[in-house]
Amino acid sequence: MLKKIIYIIAGLVVIYLVLCLIGPKKIQVERSITVNASNEVIKTQLADFKFFQEKWSPWAEKDTAMKTTFEGETGQPGSKYSWEGNKEVGSGSMELIAINGDTILQKIIFTAPRPGGGDVYLIAKPNGNATVVTWGMKFDVGFMMRAMMLFMNMDKMIGDKYEKGLAKFKEVMEAEPTAKTYNGFEIKEVIWSERNYFGKKATVALDKLSDFFAESFPKIFNDAINGKLEHTGPPSAIFYTYDEEKKQTECAAVISVADGQQLKGWQKFNVPAANLALHIAYYGSYDNLANAHKAMNDYMKEKGLTHDFTIEEYISDPMTEKDTTKWLTNVYYVIKNSDNVQISVQ
């Protein structure tokens, strides 16, 4: 009798292992919806974890007492969202890994009820005056779990949540009043957080600006890598003055670093916090960045604002992304107020 039981158990184990061999190694779930809103507006909101939690998360209503925390700069790589809730929502975190053109990449980690994780992607593709939004997730299946995946319809289990979330996103976005654009760009008012940079400041002829950046950035990054500095942002430029008559600008090629870090041989730039800055997410070739700056000037003229300085963040890497329409540059104008922001240079 004991032998029979052992044979039965051994047989079941063999069957299970065979099922594991033929079970799926990866799972992908994806849903899409068309939203009547501009591509730029949608991408901004898709990258905002707080907007997700408060406006369109399909899990938020399952636990209204859920504890949430948000870290990092909203909508920027490195920003993070963590939650801790009841049995239905569990606990875990999501981190924004990268924004590549129309695609936002996130990493999701579950800590309860079962540890796990995967890669989440959100894609916003222009479709006339509307945008097709795709929400998906990919994750690897461990060997011993692959047999179970043969009998679990993950597409249905997760897919209906994605459908519900996207439907809420569409409802919220289409209920928003149409944003006014300037020179074709939507301008957002944001809070500027204090940042530290290292780099080189110079007065540069406008036709030599690209040469100045091409020469400076590799040297700065090379020294930062050799010095084992922690990068906290993309290569950037600080513009102090712009002289159209002399065809030159006073600017600095910089990279941002963590507080307390030093980069020998380069100037340090401390940019204090400011309660108001203007932001444009510009997609396109650097040759046409002047269009974004014109939009900023139009906006400031209408609102009666003036600015202290301009910062451009070059998010995309032209060496790896050849499609210039996908190049993302964040343009910030830090606005003057009663406590004017002064950049200290050491």
Summary of the structure (lengths in Angstrom):
residues: 346
radius of gyration: 24.6
end to end distance: 84.0
largest distance: 98.7
contacts: 992
relative contact order: 0.12
helix: 32%
strand: 40%
